[in-house]
Amino acid sequence: MLNTRTISWVKAARRDFEKFPMEVQLEMRRALTVAAEGRKGDKVKPFKGVDGGVFEIALQHRGDAYRTIYAVQISINLWVVHAFKKKSKTGIKTPQLEVDLIHERLKRLREAYGG
């Protein structure tokens, strides 16, 4: 029996996630479920620029790049912190506006739940 964590969402992240194409949502939900079971999917990598325990699911779909950021070290849940369609014109680097938003949401979650 797997000890699966609950997947919790920052409300704005869920709202943005639900705007993704259905195919992207399904694949990302699979990756989140794998993470909630304590494993790491093949589309997942550590998110750079923050302390450990924060990961990024990166998917390409019809020429667009979609990202979902989640944290595993805040409370006992897996927290989906941010979801966005990447629009960077400067290569693979995540735009600073998105990074700042991720930092702010992580800070608020840590204040609320510890971690």
MILO-826498 format. One line per field, with one value per residue: residue in three letters; x, y, z of N, C-alpha, C, O, CB in turn. Coordinates in Angstrom, 2 decimals, always signed. Glycine has a CB too. Layout:
% MILO-826498
rest (ALA, ...)
nxx (X, ...)
nyy (Y, ...)
nzz (Z, ...)
caxx (X, ...)
cayy (Y, ...)
cazz (Z, ...)
cxx (X, ...)
cyy (Y, ...)
czz (Z, ...)
oxx (X, ...)
oyy (Y, ...)
ozz (Z, ...)
cbxx (X, ...)
cbyy (Y, ...)
cbzz (Z, ...)
END
This chain:
% MILO-826498
rest (MET, LEU, ASN, THR, ARG, THR, ILE, SER, TRP, VAL, LYS, ALA, ALA, ARG, ARG, ASP, PHE, GLU, LYS, PHE, PRO, MET, GLU, VAL, GLN, LEU, GLU, MET, ARG, ARG, ALA, LEU, THR, VAL, ALA, ALA, GLU, GLY, ARG, LYS, GLY, ASP, LYS, VAL, LYS, PRO, PHE, LYS, GLY, VAL, ASP, GLY, GLY, VAL, PHE, GLU, ILE, ALA, LEU, GLN, HIS, ARG, GLY, ASP, ALA, TYR, ARG, THR, ILE, TYR, ALA, VAL, GLN, ILE, SER, ILE, ASN, LEU, TRP, VAL, VAL, HIS, ALA, PHE, LYS, LYS, LYS, SER, LYS, THR, GLY, ILE, LYS, THR, PRO, GLN, LEU, GLU, VAL, ASP, LEU, ILE, HIS, GLU, ARG, LEU, LYS, ARG, LEU, ARG, GLU, ALA, TYR, GLY, GLY)
nxx (+0.85, +0.67, +1.85, +0.31, +0.52, -1.60, -2.63, -2.40, -3.53, -2.45, -4.79, -4.79, -2.93, -4.24, -6.37, -4.99, -3.82, -6.05, -6.60, -4.90, -4.37, -6.39, -4.97, -2.44, -3.06, -3.88, -1.50, +0.17, -1.23, -0.88, +1.91, +1.98, +0.58, +2.34, +4.45, +3.15, +3.02, +5.57, +7.53, +9.53, +8.71, +9.46, +9.37, +10.03, +11.99, +14.36, +13.51, +15.32, +16.92, +15.51, +15.18, +15.76, +13.43, +11.52, +9.96, +9.74, +7.47, +7.79, +6.42, +6.04, +3.80, +2.28, +4.07, +4.16, +5.26, +4.67, +4.46, +4.48, +4.80, +5.77, +5.83, +7.36, +8.06, +6.49, +4.27, +2.41, +1.43, +1.60, +2.27, +0.93, +2.26, +2.47, +1.39, +1.99, +2.05, +4.85, +6.42, +8.83, +11.24, +13.86, +15.32, +15.77, +15.49, +13.49, +11.17, +11.79, +9.63, +7.86, +9.44, +9.68, +7.02, +6.65, +8.48, +7.20, +4.74, +5.65, +6.82, +4.55, +3.13, +4.93, +4.94, +2.32, +2.10, +4.49, +7.84)
nyy (-1.20, +2.12, +5.14, +7.71, +11.17, +14.00, +16.11, +19.47, +22.74, +26.03, +28.51, +30.29, +29.01, +26.65, +27.71, +28.82, +26.48, +25.08, +26.33, +25.28, +23.20, +20.23, +17.81, +18.44, +19.00, +16.42, +14.88, +16.26, +15.95, +13.21, +13.17, +14.64, +12.90, +10.72, +11.99, +12.53, +10.00, +9.63, +9.28, +10.13, +11.63, +11.36, +13.81, +15.68, +17.99, +19.37, +22.63, +25.39, +27.98, +28.19, +26.94, +23.44, +20.77, +21.76, +21.40, +21.13, +20.52, +20.04, +20.51, +20.14, +21.24, +21.29, +23.27, +25.05, +25.83, +24.44, +24.80, +23.48, +24.07, +22.56, +21.90, +19.86, +19.93, +21.32, +21.28, +18.19, +17.69, +17.63, +20.52, +22.39, +25.10, +26.94, +27.46, +27.80, +29.09, +29.13, +31.96, +32.98, +34.76, +34.51, +32.13, +29.09, +29.86, +30.52, +33.15, +36.14, +37.37, +35.23, +33.62, +35.28, +35.34, +32.64, +32.46, +34.22, +32.91, +30.50, +31.49, +32.49, +30.08, +28.66, +30.27, +29.89, +27.10, +26.11, +24.81)
nzz (+0.00, -0.95, +0.52, -0.08, -0.58, +0.02, -2.59, -2.66, -3.55, -4.38, -4.74, -7.00, -8.63, -9.30, -10.78, -12.98, -13.98, -14.85, -17.21, -19.04, -21.97, -22.25, -22.66, -21.68, -19.00, -18.15, -18.42, -16.66, -14.27, -13.92, -13.46, -11.07, -9.40, -9.33, -7.99, -5.56, -4.60, -3.80, -5.68, -8.61, -11.59, -15.16, -16.43, -14.60, -12.73, -10.39, -9.17, -9.87, -7.94, -5.61, -2.24, -1.46, -2.31, -4.02, -7.10, -10.70, -13.25, -16.60, -19.71, -23.23, -25.70, -28.70, -29.65, -27.55, -24.20, -21.07, -17.55, -14.27, -10.90, -7.90, -4.36, -1.88, +0.78, +2.57, +5.08, +5.38, +2.95, -0.67, -2.35, -4.94, -6.37, -8.46, -11.82, -15.21, -18.58, -20.42, -21.65, -22.31, -24.11, -24.04, -24.18, -22.26, -19.65, -16.78, -16.69, -14.76, -13.45, -13.06, -11.38, -9.14, -8.30, -7.60, -5.45, -3.63, -3.16, -2.06, +0.28, +1.65, +2.03, +3.65, +5.91, +6.73, +7.11, +8.03, +7.49)
caxx (+0.00, +1.44, +1.50, +0.17, +0.24, -2.67, -2.18, -3.09, -3.29, -2.66, -5.99, -4.43, -2.23, -5.27, -7.10, -4.13, -3.66, -7.27, -6.60, -4.04, -5.08, -6.74, -3.88, -1.38, -3.57, -3.86, -0.13, +0.69, -1.88, -0.18, +3.20, +1.71, +0.21, +3.60, +5.15, +2.42, +3.36, +6.96, +8.44, +9.82, +8.40, +10.52, +9.25, +10.20, +13.35, +14.38, +13.37, +16.51, +16.70, +14.83, +15.70, +15.36, +12.06, +10.62, +10.18, +9.07, +7.03, +7.92, +5.84, +5.87, +2.56, +1.97, +4.96, +4.13, +5.88, +3.83, +5.20, +3.79, +5.79, +5.20, +6.73, +7.10, +8.53, +5.61, +3.25, +2.51, +0.87, +2.33, +1.62, +1.12, +2.50, +2.30, +1.24, +2.02, +2.51, +6.10, +6.45, +10.16, +11.89, +15.30, +15.83, +15.09, +15.38, +12.15, +11.11, +11.94, +8.29, +7.34, +10.28, +9.29, +5.70, +6.89, +9.09, +6.18, +3.77, +6.34, +6.98, +3.25, +2.81, +5.80, +4.44, +1.05, +2.18, +5.83, +8.58)
cayy (+0.00, +3.35, +6.23, +8.83, +12.47, +14.79, +17.19, +20.72, +23.75, +27.46, +28.73, +30.90, +27.99, +25.76, +28.48, +28.89, +25.11, +24.68, +26.96, +24.49, +22.20, +19.03, +16.82, +18.89, +18.78, +14.99, +14.43, +16.88, +15.28, +11.93, +13.46, +15.03, +11.68, +10.00, +12.73, +12.33, +8.64, +9.64, +8.98, +11.27, +11.36, +11.68, +15.21, +16.48, +18.33, +20.36, +24.01, +26.13, +29.31, +28.11, +25.86, +22.11, +20.32, +22.39, +20.74, +21.68, +19.62, +20.80, +19.81, +20.83, +20.84, +22.08, +24.41, +25.86, +25.23, +24.56, +24.50, +23.41, +24.06, +22.03, +21.79, +18.66, +20.06, +22.22, +20.43, +16.79, +17.64, +18.13, +21.78, +22.98, +26.50, +27.81, +26.82, +28.87, +28.84, +29.89, +32.86, +33.58, +34.93, +34.51, +30.77, +28.18, +30.41, +30.94, +34.62, +36.60, +37.62, +33.94, +33.20, +36.11, +34.87, +31.36, +32.77, +34.82, +31.87, +29.59, +32.21, +32.49, +28.71, +28.31, +31.02, +29.31, +25.67, +25.71, +24.10)
cazz (+0.00, -1.04, +1.42, -1.01, +0.02, -0.56, -3.46, -2.34, -4.58, -4.23, -5.56, -8.29, -9.43, -9.86, -11.79, -14.16, -14.47, -15.54, -18.53, -19.91, -22.79, -21.49, -22.76, -20.76, -17.65, -17.84, -18.23, -15.44, -13.13, -13.74, -12.84, -9.68, -8.67, -9.11, -6.93, -4.30, -4.16, -3.36, -6.78, -9.48, -12.99, -16.11, -16.87, -13.40, -12.34, -9.29, -9.61, -9.42, -7.40, -4.32, -1.41, -1.90, -2.11, -4.98, -8.37, -11.87, -14.32, -17.83, -20.87, -24.51, -26.35, -29.89, -29.75, -26.33, -23.02, -19.87, -16.33, -12.99, -9.82, -6.67, -3.20, -1.09, +2.15, +3.32, +5.71, +4.93, +1.61, -1.82, -2.68, -6.26, -6.06, -9.62, -13.13, -16.20, -19.94, -20.52, -22.79, -22.35, -25.41, -23.76, -24.01, -21.35, -18.30, -16.34, -16.54, -13.38, -12.88, -12.60, -10.25, -7.99, -7.85, -6.94, -4.15, -2.76, -2.77, -1.13, +1.55, +2.33, +2.46, +4.78, +7.07, +7.16, +7.43, +8.45, +6.44)
cxx (+0.88, +0.91, +1.43, -0.20, -0.95, -2.06, -3.05, -2.66, -3.39, -3.78, -5.67, -3.71, -3.25, -6.04, -6.28, -3.97, -4.87, -7.44, -5.71, -4.89, -5.29, -5.63, -2.75, -1.83, -3.47, -2.44, +0.48, +0.06, -1.24, +1.15, +3.03, +1.34, +1.45, +4.38, +4.48, +2.67, +4.82, +7.98, +8.63, +9.57, +9.52, +10.46, +9.49, +11.68, +13.29, +14.25, +14.51, +16.12, +15.91, +15.48, +15.17, +13.90, +11.05, +10.98, +9.32, +8.72, +7.04, +7.40, +5.79, +4.56, +2.28, +2.78, +4.98, +4.76, +5.00, +4.64, +4.25, +4.85, +5.11, +6.29, +6.35, +7.50, +7.74, +4.43, +3.42, +2.00, +1.91, +1.58, +1.95, +1.12, +2.18, +2.16, +1.19, +2.47, +3.73, +6.13, +7.81, +10.71, +13.41, +15.82, +15.05, +14.88, +13.94, +12.15, +11.11, +10.59, +7.70, +8.12, +9.89, +7.95, +5.83, +7.47, +8.04, +5.18, +4.40, +6.48, +5.66, +2.85, +3.65, +5.38, +3.17, +1.20, +3.53, +6.55, +9.59)
cyy (+1.25, +4.37, +7.51, +10.10, +13.12, +15.88, +18.41, +21.78, +25.16, +27.79, +29.31, +29.91, +27.04, +26.46, +28.55, +27.52, +24.69, +25.35, +26.20, +23.58, +20.91, +17.98, +17.15, +18.65, +17.31, +14.49, +15.01, +16.26, +13.92, +12.14, +13.87, +13.82, +10.85, +10.66, +12.52, +10.94, +8.51, +9.29, +10.22, +10.88, +11.80, +13.10, +16.19, +16.74, +19.32, +21.77, +24.81, +27.49, +29.34, +26.98, +24.53, +21.81, +20.97, +21.85, +21.36, +20.54, +20.47, +19.96, +20.73, +20.32, +21.80, +23.38, +25.32, +25.09, +25.51, +24.11, +24.45, +23.23, +23.53, +21.88, +20.58, +18.80, +21.10, +21.39, +19.00, +16.63, +17.98, +19.38, +22.21, +24.49, +27.42, +26.97, +27.95, +28.35, +29.74, +30.69, +33.51, +33.63, +34.82, +33.11, +29.99, +28.73, +30.85, +32.46, +35.04, +36.87, +36.33, +33.46, +33.98, +35.67, +33.54, +31.59, +33.31, +33.77, +30.87, +30.23, +32.19, +31.10, +28.31, +29.03, +30.37, +27.88, +25.22, +25.00, +24.91)
czz (+0.00, -0.03, +0.59, -0.26, -0.68, -1.42, -3.16, -3.34, -4.01, -5.21, -6.94, -9.20, -10.06, -10.98, -13.09, -14.80, -15.30, -16.90, -19.52, -20.80, -22.00, -21.52, -21.79, -19.32, -17.26, -17.57, -16.95, -14.20, -12.86, -13.03, -11.38, -8.83, -8.36, -7.98, -5.58, -3.73, -3.74, -4.43, -7.64, -10.93, -13.92, -16.64, -15.72, -13.16, -11.18, -9.87, -9.01, -8.86, -6.11, -3.53, -1.92, -1.66, -3.03, -6.36, -9.47, -12.82, -15.59, -19.00, -22.08, -25.13, -27.49, -29.96, -28.54, -25.18, -21.81, -18.67, -15.15, -11.93, -8.57, -5.61, -2.37, +0.38, +2.95, +3.79, +5.21, +3.51, +0.55, -2.26, -4.11, -6.06, -7.24, -10.88, -14.16, -17.57, -20.12, -21.80, -22.97, -23.76, -25.26, -23.48, -22.97, -19.95, -18.00, -16.15, -15.07, -12.71, -12.31, -11.37, -9.00, -7.42, -7.10, -5.55, -3.17, -2.28, -1.81, +0.25, +2.34, +2.83, +3.67, +6.05, +7.62, +7.70, +7.98, +7.31, +5.76)
oxx (+1.75, -0.29, +2.38, -1.10, -1.26, -1.07, -4.26, -1.57, -4.30, -3.72, -6.22, -3.88, -3.12, -6.32, -6.82, -3.97, -4.73, -8.34, -5.77, -6.01, -4.46, -5.37, -2.18, -1.05, -3.03, -2.21, +1.21, +0.73, -1.09, +1.49, +3.84, +1.74, +1.60, +4.92, +5.16, +2.55, +5.27, +9.14, +7.96, +10.14, +10.41, +11.43, +9.21, +12.53, +12.29, +14.81, +14.65, +15.11, +15.66, +16.22, +14.24, +13.22, +9.85, +12.15, +8.31, +9.56, +6.39, +7.87, +5.55, +4.26, +2.06, +2.25, +5.76, +4.78, +4.63, +5.40, +3.33, +5.71, +4.02, +7.47, +5.17, +7.29, +8.26, +3.68, +4.47, +2.11, +2.96, +0.38, +3.12, +0.12, +1.67, +2.75, +0.44, +3.15, +3.64, +5.90, +7.94, +10.64, +14.15, +16.68, +13.85, +14.17, +13.27, +13.05, +10.50, +10.44, +7.11, +7.52, +9.79, +7.76, +5.18, +7.03, +8.02, +4.83, +3.76, +6.28, +5.65, +2.31, +3.14, +5.44, +2.98, +0.50, +3.68, +5.94, +10.28)
oyy (+1.40, +4.46, +8.29, +10.11, +12.81, +16.51, +18.39, +21.73, +25.46, +27.41, +28.87, +29.96, +26.69, +25.85, +28.36, +27.39, +24.03, +24.98, +26.45, +23.23, +20.56, +17.33, +16.26, +18.15, +16.98, +13.76, +14.33, +16.08, +13.52, +11.40, +13.49, +13.73, +10.33, +9.98, +12.36, +10.73, +7.43, +9.04, +11.24, +9.91, +12.54, +13.56, +17.38, +15.86, +20.01, +22.07, +24.90, +28.07, +30.41, +26.17, +24.49, +22.50, +20.76, +21.85, +22.02, +19.70, +21.51, +18.86, +21.93, +19.13, +22.99, +24.44, +26.27, +23.86, +26.65, +23.15, +25.26, +22.35, +23.98, +21.76, +20.28, +17.86, +21.69, +20.86, +18.65, +15.56, +18.54, +19.32, +22.38, +25.08, +28.53, +25.89, +28.92, +27.33, +30.96, +30.17, +34.49, +32.66, +35.01, +32.94, +30.18, +28.13, +31.46, +32.99, +34.37, +36.61, +36.33, +32.96, +33.40, +35.62, +33.35, +30.98, +32.91, +33.75, +30.44, +29.56, +31.91, +30.97, +27.70, +28.46, +30.32, +27.50, +24.06, +24.65, +24.43)
ozz (+0.86, +0.24, +0.57, +0.58, -1.84, -1.03, -3.36, -3.89, -3.24, -6.38, -7.94, -10.42, -11.23, -12.02, -14.18, -16.02, -16.32, -17.67, -20.72, -20.43, -21.16, -20.51, -21.16, -18.51, -16.16, -16.61, -16.24, -13.18, -11.71, -12.12, -10.53, -7.67, -7.25, -7.11, -4.57, -2.52, -3.37, -4.13, -7.44, -11.43, -13.51, -17.25, -15.84, -13.34, -11.01, -10.93, -7.79, -9.26, -5.56, -4.08, -2.72, -0.90, -2.87, -6.76, -9.20, -13.15, -15.65, -19.24, -21.96, -25.08, -27.26, -30.28, -28.51, -25.18, -21.54, -18.75, -15.03, -12.04, -8.21, -5.90, -2.19, +1.15, +3.90, +2.98, +4.66, +2.92, +0.85, -2.52, -4.45, -5.65, -7.05, -10.98, -14.00, -17.69, -19.99, -22.89, -23.70, -24.51, -26.22, -22.62, -22.80, -19.14, -18.83, -15.51, -14.23, -11.52, -11.23, -10.42, -7.91, -6.21, -6.08, -4.58, -2.00, -1.10, -0.85, +1.27, +3.54, +3.92, +4.60, +7.14, +8.83, +8.64, +8.36, +6.29, +4.86)
cbxx (-0.96, +1.38, +2.53, -0.89, +1.47, -3.59, -2.27, -2.80, -4.28, -1.32, -6.95, -3.53, -1.22, -6.25, -7.42, -2.76, -3.46, -8.46, -6.12, -3.04, -4.29, -8.03, -3.33, -1.05, -5.02, -4.48, +0.73, +0.44, -3.39, +0.06, +3.93, +0.58, -0.80, +4.46, +5.21, +0.91, +3.07, +7.12, +7.91, +11.27, +7.12, +10.47, +7.86, +9.57, +14.16, +15.68, +11.98, +17.51, +16.01, +13.28, +15.32, +16.20, +11.67, +10.74, +9.89, +9.97, +5.59, +9.39, +4.42, +7.10, +1.37, +0.50, +4.60, +2.68, +7.32, +2.53, +6.31, +2.73, +6.40, +4.52, +6.68, +7.83, +9.98, +5.14, +1.81, +1.74, -0.31, +2.44, +2.05, -0.01, +3.94, +3.48, -0.05, +2.95, +1.38, +7.31, +5.39, +11.11, +11.51, +15.60, +17.28, +15.86, +16.34, +11.74, +9.86, +12.79, +7.35, +7.42, +11.79, +9.23, +4.75, +7.83, +10.24, +5.44, +3.24, +7.73, +7.43, +2.17, +3.04, +7.25, +4.17, +0.09, +1.87, +5.77, +7.68)
cbyy (+0.00, +3.93, +6.36, +8.51, +13.39, +15.40, +16.80, +21.17, +23.59, +28.31, +29.66, +32.13, +27.19, +25.30, +29.91, +29.47, +24.15, +25.00, +28.42, +23.65, +21.90, +18.43, +16.77, +20.39, +19.27, +14.19, +14.81, +18.39, +15.12, +11.24, +14.56, +16.07, +10.85, +9.96, +14.23, +12.54, +7.64, +8.69, +7.80, +11.77, +12.04, +10.73, +15.45, +15.78, +18.93, +20.24, +24.61, +26.31, +30.14, +27.87, +26.06, +21.07, +20.58, +23.97, +19.25, +22.74, +18.98, +21.21, +19.30, +20.58, +20.81, +22.41, +25.20, +26.27, +25.77, +23.72, +25.54, +22.25, +25.48, +20.69, +23.08, +17.49, +20.43, +23.46, +20.95, +15.87, +18.59, +17.04, +22.87, +22.51, +26.69, +28.81, +25.90, +29.98, +29.14, +28.95, +33.93, +32.80, +36.29, +35.42, +30.81, +26.92, +31.60, +30.21, +35.17, +37.85, +38.22, +32.88, +33.42, +37.59, +34.71, +30.47, +33.78, +35.95, +31.15, +29.21, +33.68, +33.03, +27.72, +28.65, +32.48, +29.31, +24.86, +24.79, +23.56)
cbzz (+1.23, -2.46, +2.61, -2.07, -0.06, +0.54, -4.98, -0.87, -5.72, -4.51, -4.82, -8.06, -8.55, -8.76, -11.26, -13.80, -13.29, -14.66, -18.42, -19.08, -24.09, -22.04, -24.20, -20.99, -17.54, -19.00, -19.44, -15.46, -13.38, -15.10, -13.62, -9.63, -9.48, -10.42, -7.27, -4.53, -5.27, -2.24, -7.63, -9.29, -13.39, -17.26, -17.47, -12.18, -13.55, -8.45, -9.18, -10.57, -8.40, -4.49, +0.08, -1.23, -0.73, -4.93, -8.25, -12.58, -14.04, -18.07, -20.54, -25.47, -25.34, -29.93, -30.92, -25.99, -22.80, -20.01, -16.09, -12.95, -9.58, -6.93, -2.33, -1.70, +2.16, +2.43, +5.41, +5.86, +1.49, -3.00, -1.70, -7.28, -5.64, -9.76, -13.20, -15.74, -21.02, -20.44, -22.63, -21.45, -26.04, -22.58, -23.63, -21.26, -18.13, -15.02, -17.24, -13.35, -13.94, -13.73, -10.57, -8.40, -9.06, -7.78, -4.32, -3.51, -4.00, -1.68, +1.31, +1.38, +1.31, +4.45, +6.69, +5.99, +6.21, +9.69, +5.44)
END
